[in-house]
Amino acid sequence: MARNIGSRYTAHQILGRGSAGTVWLGEGPEGPVAVKLLREDLASDQELVGRFVQERTALLGLDHPHIVAVRDLVVDGNDLALVMDLVRGTDLRTRLDRERRLAPEAAAAIVADVADGLAAAHRAGVVHRDVKPENILLDMEAPPGPGGAHPALLTDFGVAKLIDTPRRAKATRIIGTPDYLAPEIVEGLPPRAAVDIYALATVFYELLAGFTPFGGGHPGAVLRRHVTETVVPLPGIPEELWQLLVQCLAKAPASRLRASELATRLRELIPLLAGIPPLDVDEPDSGTESPAYDEQGYAPVPEEPRRRGAVPLVPGSSPDSNRDTHTSMRVPAPDELAGGPLGTARAPRAPGRPRPGSARNRSGTVRKRRITLGVAALALCAALGVGGWFAFGGDDPAPTPEDTRNSAPAAP
């Protein structure tokens, strides 16, 4: 059913739903448009609307081939809407759900396009703050580029800032999508351009591997892993590409490349990636994870199986391209983030080989240790002349949180 958006636009049909609102196919004075109608609770917050209107000039000034342009901002009664260019295609999440992972050449071409768009935004003083596959659109009407990848455009500029709380002397909340949040955001620092680079590098990793480097399980555990864990090389990835990815996933913001540098480096590497098939990488093992924390107090909560990729945070939401992945959580205290020595994230592996620290590898180590202790006990009893029955074996002890967090095998 059609509805009017202000006095100039008409929304005809819903294209999708996201964490901040609903996207409609609309019509305006200059032809078809996409209209993002923001949630009523956002539109009714006058302070929030005022802050967003202040950003109008910056948003309307973002003009780049790899940015979905904002044409207008409509504030009309209970309606708060962004009117944007209509992109005929799909989002990157939909393609990932269909193909699971992309060939390195296509993945690099998509990420280079997005990096070009981010470079233009950063020059204008605008930080996106929510780079993820759901916010990357593929223009299917444009000719495909390297690896058959269609041009990529970044959308939803300003939306993360819109739903954020007013700036305070010290940040106390985290707004964003857990899988793609930079460590400095988790630690409560203000978002700078480097947070977009970290998020885009996380997307790049996901395009290659089929899962994010620190995702899965409870959002609190995901946030903690961004700060305390490091990634390990993906099997079969070219070394130059891996080093570039590692640099952009650096914990220190100053160590990451700028968006323009990332785009340039990727375009230099694309010819070397031609013909390389998608990486053959097993998904991370299911199982329990390091201690998770609840949204409010970060007290331990029951552990749950780790799931691949970003997870829906709204009960009943379906895991599709429009799933709601935003969350708002308390910034954890330093002692809550401290996890001892820097650990290693879920280690990807080649198919058919146990991953270090996996249940299969760890069970063998525990069994060997049990046998060794049993033999030693028998030898000691024999030496002391003590007879009797000794029972060894039984069920393995349940792994502690420390066991499940670290990827290194248990010491003998």
C-alpha positions in Angstrom: 0.0 0.0 0.0 1.4 3.4 -1.0 2.1 6.1 1.6 3.3 9.6 1.3 6.7 10.6 2.7 6.6 14.3 3.2 5.1 16.3 0.3 7.5 15.2 -2.4 7.9 11.4 -2.1 5.6 8.4 -2.3 6.7 4.9 -0.9 5.2 2.0 -2.9 6.6 -1.2 -1.5 8.9 -2.5 1.1 12.3 -3.6 -0.1 13.7 -4.7 3.2 13.9 -4.1 7.0 17.0 -3.2 9.0 18.0 -2.3 12.5 17.1 1.3 12.1 14.0 1.1 10.0 12.3 0.0 6.8 13.5 0.6 3.2 10.9 1.4 0.6 10.9 1.6 -3.1 9.7 5.2 -3.7 9.0 7.8 -6.3 10.1 11.4 -6.2 10.2 14.4 -8.5 13.3 13.0 -10.3 12.2 9.4 -10.6 12.6 6.2 -8.5 14.3 6.4 -5.1 15.0 4.3 -2.1 13.4 5.7 1.1 14.7 4.6 4.5 11.9 5.3 6.9 13.4 5.3 10.4 11.8 3.6 13.4 9.1 5.6 15.2 11.0 5.6 18.5 13.8 7.4 16.6 11.5 9.8 14.9 9.8 10.8 18.2 13.1 11.7 19.9 13.4 15.4 19.3 17.0 15.7 20.6 18.0 12.8 18.3 16.2 14.3 15.3 17.9 17.6 16.0 21.4 16.0 16.0 20.6 14.2 12.8 19.4 17.3 11.0 22.7 18.9 12.0 24.5 16.2 10.0 22.3 16.8 6.9 24.8 19.0 5.1 27.6 16.5 5.5 25.4 13.6 4.4 24.1 15.4 1.3 27.7 16.4 0.4 28.9 12.8 0.1 29.1 12.4 -3.6 31.1 9.4 -4.8 30.6 6.5 -7.2 30.9 4.0 -4.4 28.6 5.7 -1.9 24.8 5.5 -2.1 24.0 9.2 -2.2 21.5 10.7 0.2 19.2 13.0 -1.8 17.1 14.4 1.0 16.1 14.2 4.6 12.4 14.3 5.4 11.1 15.3 8.9 7.3 15.3 8.7 5.2 14.6 11.8 6.2 11.1 13.0 8.1 10.4 9.8 11.9 10.7 9.7 13.3 9.4 6.4 16.4 9.3 4.3 15.8 9.6 0.6 18.6 7.8 -1.3 19.6 6.8 -4.7 18.0 3.5 -5.8 20.6 0.8 -6.4 19.3 -2.1 -8.7 21.0 -5.1 -7.1 21.5 -6.9 -3.8 23.4 -6.5 -0.7 26.7 -8.3 0.1 25.1 -10.3 2.9 22.7 -11.9 0.4 25.6 -12.9 -1.9 27.5 -14.3 1.1 24.5 -16.3 2.2 24.2 -17.8 -1.3 27.9 -18.4 -2.0 29.4 -18.8 1.5 32.7 -17.3 0.4 34.2 -15.5 -2.6 37.3 -15.9 -4.6 40.1 -13.6 -3.5 40.0 -11.6 -6.7 36.3 -10.8 -6.4 36.6 -10.1 -2.6 39.5 -7.7 -3.1 37.6 -5.8 -5.9 34.6 -5.3 -3.6 36.6 -4.2 -0.7 38.7 -1.8 -2.8 35.4 -0.2 -4.0 34.2 0.3 -0.4 37.6 1.6 0.6 37.4 4.2 -2.1 34.0 5.3 -0.8 35.3 5.4 2.8 38.3 7.5 1.7 35.9 10.2 0.2 33.8 10.1 3.4 36.8 10.4 5.7 38.1 13.4 3.7 34.8 15.0 4.4 35.1 14.3 8.1 32.4 11.6 8.1 32.9 8.2 9.8 30.5 5.5 8.9 30.7 3.5 12.1 28.7 0.5 10.9 30.5 -1.1 7.9 29.2 -4.6 7.4 27.9 -6.8 4.5 24.3 -5.6 5.1 25.4 -2.0 4.3 27.3 -2.8 1.1 25.2 -2.9 -2.0 26.2 -4.5 -5.3 25.0 -2.7 -8.5 23.9 -5.6 -10.7 23.0 -3.3 -13.6 26.7 -2.2 -14.0 29.2 -4.3 -15.9 31.1 -6.7 -13.6 34.7 -6.0 -12.8 37.7 -8.2 -11.6 36.6 -11.7 -10.6 33.1 -11.0 -11.9 32.4 -8.7 -9.0 29.8 -6.0 -9.6 30.6 -2.5 -8.3 30.1 -2.1 -4.6 28.5 0.9 -2.9 28.4 1.7 0.8 25.1 2.8 2.3 23.6 4.0 5.6 26.0 6.8 6.4 24.9 8.6 9.5 22.5 5.9 10.7 24.9 4.6 13.4 25.5 8.1 14.6 21.7 8.7 14.6 20.9 5.9 16.9 23.9 6.6 19.2 23.4 8.4 22.5 24.5 12.0 22.8 28.3 12.5 23.1 29.5 12.5 26.7 32.8 13.2 28.4 33.3 9.5 28.6 31.5 6.9 26.5 29.5 4.4 28.6 27.6 2.5 25.8 28.6 0.6 22.7 26.4 1.1 19.7 27.0 -1.1 16.6 27.3 -4.6 15.3 29.5 -6.8 17.6 31.3 -8.8 14.9 32.7 -5.7 13.2 33.5 -3.4 16.2 37.0 -2.2 16.5 38.8 -2.8 19.8 39.0 0.9 20.7 35.2 1.1 20.5 34.9 -1.8 22.9 37.3 0.1 25.2 35.1 3.2 25.2 37.2 5.5 22.9 35.5 7.8 20.4 35.1 6.5 16.9 37.7 7.7 14.4 38.2 6.8 10.7 40.3 3.8 11.8 37.2 2.0 13.1 35.9 1.8 9.5 39.1 0.3 8.3 38.9 -2.4 11.0 35.3 -3.2 10.2 36.1 -3.4 6.4 39.0 -5.7 7.1 36.6 -7.9 9.1 34.2 -7.9 6.1 37.2 -8.9 3.9 38.1 -11.8 6.2 34.5 -12.9 6.1 34.4 -12.8 2.3 37.4 -15.0 2.2 36.7 -17.4 5.1 32.9 -17.5 5.2 32.9 -16.4 8.9 34.2 -13.4 10.9 37.4 -13.7 12.8 36.0 -13.0 16.3 32.2 -13.6 15.8 29.9 -16.2 17.3 28.2 -16.8 20.6 27.1 -14.1 23.1 27.7 -10.5 22.0 29.7 -9.9 25.2 32.1 -12.7 24.3 32.5 -11.3 20.8 33.4 -7.9 22.1 36.0 -9.4 24.5 37.6 -11.3 21.7 38.2 -8.2 19.6 40.4 -6.9 22.4 42.1 -10.1 23.6 42.5 -12.4 20.6 44.5 -12.3 17.4 43.8 -13.9 14.1 45.8 -16.7 12.5 46.5 -17.1 8.7 43.8 -18.6 6.5 45.0 -21.7 4.8 45.9 -21.0 1.1 45.7 -17.2 1.3 48.5 -15.4 -0.6 51.1 -14.0 1.8 50.9 -10.4 0.5 47.1 -10.4 0.9 47.3 -11.8 4.4 49.8 -9.2 5.5 47.6 -6.5 4.2 44.6 -7.9 6.1 46.5 -8.3 9.3 47.7 -4.7 9.2 44.1 -3.5 8.9 43.0 -5.7 11.8 45.7 -4.3 14.1 44.6 -3.6 17.6 46.2 -0.2 17.6 44.3 2.3 15.3 47.5 4.0 14.3 48.9 0.8 12.8 46.1 0.4 10.3 46.2 1.7 6.7 44.1 4.7 5.7 41.2 4.0 3.4 42.9 5.4 0.3 46.1 3.3 1.0 44.0 0.2 1.4 42.2 0.8 -1.9 45.5 1.4 -3.7 47.2 -1.7 -2.3 44.3 -3.9 -3.1 44.1 -2.7 -6.7 47.8 -3.5 -7.1 47.2 -7.0 -5.8 44.1 -7.8 -7.8 46.0 -8.9 -11.0 48.0 -11.4 -8.9 44.8 -12.9 -7.5 43.3 -13.8 -10.9 42.2 -17.4 -11.2 42.7 -18.3 -7.5 39.6 -20.2 -6.4 37.7 -19.6 -3.1 39.7 -20.7 -0.1 39.0 -24.2 1.2 38.6 -23.5 4.9 36.6 -25.5 7.5 34.2 -23.5 9.6 35.3 -23.0 13.3 34.4 -25.9 15.6 31.1 -25.7 17.5 31.3 -25.9 21.2 31.7 -23.8 24.3 33.5 -20.5 24.3 35.4 -18.4 26.7 33.3 -16.9 29.6 30.5 -14.8 28.1 29.0 -11.7 29.8 25.5 -10.4 29.9 24.5 -7.0 28.4 24.3 -5.1 31.6 26.7 -6.3 34.2 29.0 -8.6 32.2 28.4 -11.3 34.8 29.1 -14.8 33.6 26.2 -16.4 31.7 25.7 -20.0 30.6 27.9 -20.8 27.7 26.4 -21.6 24.3 27.6 -23.0 21.0 29.5 -20.6 18.9 27.7 -19.7 15.7 29.2 -18.6 12.4 29.1 -14.9 11.5 27.0 -12.1 13.0 24.0 -13.2 15.0 20.5 -11.6 15.2 20.1 -9.8 18.5 16.3 -9.4 18.2 14.2 -12.4 19.3 12.5 -14.0 16.4 14.4 -12.1 13.7 15.2 -14.2 10.7 18.9 -14.7 9.6 18.5 -12.9 6.3 20.0 -9.9 4.7 17.8 -7.6 6.7 18.4 -9.1 10.1 18.9 -6.7 13.1 22.4 -6.9 14.3 22.8 -3.6 16.2 23.3 -3.8 19.9 23.7 -1.4 22.7 25.9 -2.6 25.6 27.8 -1.2 28.5 31.5 -0.6 27.9 33.3 -3.3 29.9 35.8 -2.2 32.6 39.5 -2.9 31.9 39.6 -5.8 34.3 36.7 -7.4 32.5 38.6 -7.2 29.2 41.9 -8.5 30.6 42.2 -12.1 29.6 45.9 -12.7 30.4 48.3 -13.1 27.5 46.9 -12.3 24.1 45.2 -15.4 22.9 44.5 -16.7 19.4 41.1 -16.6 17.8 39.4 -19.6 16.2 42.2 -21.1 14.1 40.9 -21.9 10.6 42.4 -25.1 9.2 42.6 -27.1 6.0 39.9 -29.7 5.7 40.5 -33.1 7.4 43.1 -31.8 9.9 42.4 -31.1 13.6 42.7 -27.5 14.6 45.1 -26.8 17.6 42.9 -26.6 20.7 39.9 -28.2 19.1 38.0 -30.9 21.0 39.4 -33.6 18.8 43.0 -32.5 19.3 42.5 -31.7 23.0 40.8 -35.0 23.8 43.9 -36.9 22.5 46.2 -34.8 24.6 44.1 -35.4 27.7 44.0 -39.1 27.1 47.8 -39.3 26.7 48.3 -37.4 29.9 45.9 -39.7 31.8 47.7 -42.8 30.6 51.1 -41.3 31.6 49.8 -40.5 35.1 48.4 -44.0 35.4 51.6 -45.7 34.5 53.5 -43.5 36.9 51.1 -44.4 39.7 51.4 -48.1 39.1 55.2 -47.9 39.0 55.2 -46.0 42.3 52.9 -48.5 44.0 55.1 -51.4 42.8 58.1 -49.7 44.2 56.4 -49.3 47.6 55.1 -52.8 47.6 51.5 -51.6 47.8 48.8 -53.9 46.3 45.2 -53.3 45.5 42.9 -52.2 42.7 43.3 -48.9 40.9 40.8 -47.6 38.5 41.9 -45.3 35.7 39.9 -43.8 32.9 36.3 -42.7 33.0 35.0 -39.5 31.5 37.3 -36.7 30.6 37.0 -33.7 32.9 34.8 -31.0 31.5 36.9 -28.3 30.0 37.2 -25.1 32.0 36.6 -21.7 30.4 40.4 -21.3 30.3 40.7 -24.6 28.4 38.1 -23.5 25.8 39.4 -20.0 25.3 43.0 -20.8 24.4 43.8 -22.6 21.1 47.1 -24.1 22.2 47.0 -27.8 23.3 47.0 -28.5 27.0 50.5 -29.0 28.4 51.5 -32.5 29.2 
